[in-house]
Amino acid sequence: MARRLAGLLGATLLVAFFACGDPYLHLNPYDPAHAVSVTVTGPDSLFSYAEIAYFGAVIVPAFPDTAVKFDSSDSLSFMPAGAASFEAGPTIPPPLWPATKTVTVFAGIGAIDTTYSQWNNACACIVTIRTHWYRHVGSKMVVLTQRVVRILLRCPDTNACDALPVGGAWSVWVDGFDALNHEIVALTAATTNPLTGTPVATFVSRDTTVASISPVGIRAATVTARKTGTTWIVATRDVLLDSLQLVVR
C-alpha cells in the first residue's frame, strides 16, 4: 500500500511539473543564462597601417539595453578609434605580409559594474576598484597585416642613379607602400635593412654582362658595372615592380 501511494505521489508531481512547465526557465534577458546571441559584424582582415575598421553587433532576441560596448583583445595592436571602431596600430604596428597577427573584437551588452575596496601597499591606504563585465558577449577574430601595393627603387637618396665607370658600384634600395600610402612600418628608417628575414623585393639585372647584382639584407643590393653599355636594374615583389636604368661608360 505504501509503495502504491509513493508511486501515485511521484506520478502526480510529474504531471504537475509538465502542466506548470519548468519553474527554472531563464526568461529574464538580464540573466546571463538567458539565450541571447551577440554576433559581431565587420571586416575579417585589415591590410594597411593605421587603417580604421568599423564594427556592429546583431543581437537576437532584441535586448532592452541597447548600449553595446566594443573592446579589443590587444589595444596596443588594435587601438580603439571610436565607440565601435579600431585602428591597426599605432603603438604596435601590423607585421609585414605574409606575416599576420590575429586580434579579437568583443561586443558586450548588459553591463554589470562592481565596486570593492582593497588595501594598497604602495600608498598604505584603501583604494576603491571598479570592475565591469557583461551579461552577454559576442566576439570576432580580425587578421592584421601590412600588405605592400607599391614599391619604389632609389639609389640610395634619389630615384635616378648616376652613370658608372667599369668596375664602379651602386647601392640600390627599395621602399614599399601600403594602400594608405604608408611605408613599411617594420622598417623604422630609410636605412633600416635587417640582414635576415623575408626580402622586401628581389633584384635582377636585365643584362648581367653589363652589370651584376648582389642582394644586401632584405631591401638593398649592390650593383657592380662589368662593361660599357646600358641595362635596367629591376626590383619585384609578387606582381609589383620598379626599375632604374644603369649606364656604364
C-alpha positions in Angstrom: 0.0 0.0 0.0 2.9 2.4 0.9 4.5 1.7 -2.5 1.3 2.4 -4.4 0.9 5.7 -2.5 4.5 6.7 -3.3 4.1 5.8 -7.0 0.9 7.8 -7.2 2.6 10.8 -5.5 5.5 10.7 -7.9 3.1 10.5 -10.9 1.2 13.4 -9.5 4.3 15.5 -9.2 5.5 14.6 -12.7 2.1 15.6 -14.2 2.2 18.9 -12.2 5.8 19.6 -13.5 4.8 19.2 -17.1 1.5 21.0 -16.6 3.1 24.1 -15.0 6.3 24.0 -17.0 10.0 24.2 -15.9 10.0 26.6 -12.9 13.7 27.4 -13.6 13.4 28.7 -17.2 15.7 31.7 -17.7 13.1 34.2 -19.1 14.8 37.4 -17.8 17.1 38.8 -20.6 19.4 40.2 -18.0 20.0 36.7 -16.7 23.4 35.7 -18.2 21.9 32.2 -18.7 19.1 33.6 -20.9 19.6 32.7 -24.6 20.8 35.9 -26.2 23.2 35.7 -29.2 25.5 38.6 -30.0 27.1 38.4 -33.5 29.9 40.9 -34.2 29.9 42.3 -37.8 32.8 43.9 -39.5 35.9 43.2 -41.6 37.8 39.9 -41.3 41.2 41.4 -42.3 43.0 44.8 -42.4 45.9 45.3 -44.8 47.2 48.8 -44.1 48.9 50.5 -41.2 46.6 53.0 -39.4 43.6 51.5 -41.2 40.3 52.0 -39.3 37.7 49.3 -39.1 34.1 49.7 -38.1 32.0 47.1 -36.3 28.5 46.4 -35.4 26.5 43.9 -33.3 23.4 41.9 -34.2 21.5 40.8 -31.0 18.8 38.1 -31.1 16.4 38.4 -29.5 16.1 42.2 -29.0 17.7 43.3 -25.7 16.2 46.0 -23.6 19.5 47.8 -23.1 21.0 48.9 -26.5 24.3 50.2 -25.1 26.7 47.8 -26.7 30.4 48.1 -25.6 33.1 47.1 -28.0 36.6 46.1 -26.9 39.8 44.6 -28.4 41.9 41.8 -27.0 45.0 43.8 -27.8 44.6 47.6 -27.6 48.2 48.2 -28.5 47.9 46.4 -31.8 44.2 47.4 -32.4 43.5 50.6 -30.7 40.0 52.0 -30.1 39.3 54.8 -32.6 35.6 55.4 -31.6 32.7 53.8 -29.9 32.6 50.9 -32.4 35.9 51.3 -34.4 39.5 50.3 -34.1 42.8 51.3 -35.7 45.5 49.0 -36.8 48.4 50.1 -34.7 49.7 52.6 -34.0 51.6 51.5 -30.8 52.4 48.1 -32.2 52.2 48.2 -36.0 50.9 45.3 -38.0 53.5 42.8 -39.3 54.6 42.9 -43.0 52.7 40.4 -45.2 52.8 37.4 -45.4 53.2 37.6 -41.6 49.9 38.3 -39.8 48.6 39.0 -36.3 45.2 38.0 -35.1 43.2 40.0 -32.5 39.7 39.6 -31.2 36.9 42.2 -31.1 34.3 41.8 -28.4 30.8 43.2 -28.2 29.2 43.1 -24.8 25.7 44.1 -23.6 24.0 44.3 -20.2 26.9 45.8 -18.2 27.4 44.9 -14.6 29.6 47.2 -12.6 31.1 46.0 -9.3 32.9 48.3 -6.8 35.0 47.0 -4.0 37.7 48.3 -1.6 41.2 46.9 -1.3 44.4 47.7 0.6 47.2 49.2 -1.5 50.7 48.7 -0.1 52.1 51.4 -2.4 50.1 54.2 -0.8 49.4 52.4 2.5 45.8 53.2 2.1 42.5 51.6 1.0 41.6 52.2 -2.7 38.4 51.7 -4.5 38.4 49.4 -7.5 35.7 49.3 -10.1 35.3 46.3 -12.4 32.7 45.6 -15.1 31.6 42.6 -17.2 28.7 41.9 -19.5 25.8 39.5 -19.3 26.0 38.6 -23.0 29.2 38.8 -25.2 30.0 38.1 -28.8 33.3 38.1 -30.5 35.0 38.2 -33.9 38.6 37.5 -34.9 40.4 40.0 -37.1 43.6 39.4 -39.0 46.1 42.4 -39.1 48.9 42.8 -41.6 50.5 45.4 -43.8 50.4 44.5 -47.5 52.6 46.3 -49.9 50.8 47.6 -53.0 53.6 49.7 -54.5 57.4 49.6 -54.5 59.9 52.2 -55.3 63.6 51.9 -56.1 66.1 54.6 -55.1 69.9 54.9 -55.5 70.1 55.5 -52.5 68.8 59.0 -51.9 67.1 59.7 -55.3 65.0 57.8 -57.8 67.7 58.2 -60.5 71.3 57.0 -60.5 74.4 58.4 -61.9 76.4 56.6 -64.7 79.1 54.3 -63.5 82.6 53.6 -64.8 83.5 49.9 -65.4 84.3 48.4 -62.0 82.2 51.0 -60.2 79.3 50.2 -57.9 75.9 51.4 -56.9 73.9 50.8 -53.8 70.1 50.4 -54.6 67.3 50.4 -52.1 63.6 49.5 -52.3 60.7 51.1 -50.4 57.3 49.6 -50.0 53.9 51.3 -49.5 50.5 50.0 -48.5 47.1 51.0 -49.8 47.0 54.1 -47.5 50.5 55.1 -48.8 52.2 54.3 -45.5 55.8 53.0 -45.8 56.6 49.6 -44.3 56.4 50.4 -40.6 58.6 47.4 -39.6 61.4 49.3 -41.3 61.7 52.2 -38.9 64.0 54.4 -41.0 65.1 54.8 -44.6 68.3 53.0 -43.9 66.9 50.1 -41.8 67.9 46.9 -43.5 67.8 43.7 -41.5 70.2 41.2 -42.7 67.8 38.3 -42.3 64.0 37.9 -42.9 61.6 37.9 -45.9 63.0 40.2 -48.6 61.0 43.3 -49.4 61.8 42.7 -53.1 64.1 40.7 -55.3 66.6 42.3 -57.6 67.8 41.4 -61.1 69.9 43.0 -63.8 68.4 42.8 -67.3 71.8 42.3 -68.8 74.2 40.6 -66.4 77.1 41.2 -68.8 76.8 45.0 -68.3 76.2 44.8 -64.5 75.9 42.2 -61.8 73.8 42.5 -58.7 74.2 41.1 -55.2 71.5 41.4 -52.5 72.3 43.1 -49.2 69.9 42.5 -46.3 66.1 42.4 -47.1 65.8 45.7 -49.0 69.1 46.7 -50.7 71.6 45.4 -53.3 75.0 46.3 -54.6 75.2 46.7 -58.4 78.7 46.4 -60.0 79.4 47.7 -63.5 81.1 45.0 -65.6 81.4 46.6 -69.1 80.2 49.6 -71.0 76.6 49.6 -72.0 73.1 50.1 -70.7 70.8 47.9 -68.6 67.9 48.1 -66.2 68.0 47.1 -62.5 64.6 45.7 -61.7 63.0 45.0 -58.2 60.0 42.8 -58.0 57.6 41.8 -55.2 54.9 39.4 -56.3 53.3 41.3 -59.2 54.8 44.7 -58.2 57.9 46.0 -59.9 60.1 49.1 -60.3 63.3 49.7 -62.2 66.3 52.0 -62.5 68.4 52.5 -65.7 72.1 52.0 -65.4 74.6 53.4 -67.9 78.2 52.1 -67.8 80.8 54.2 -69.5 
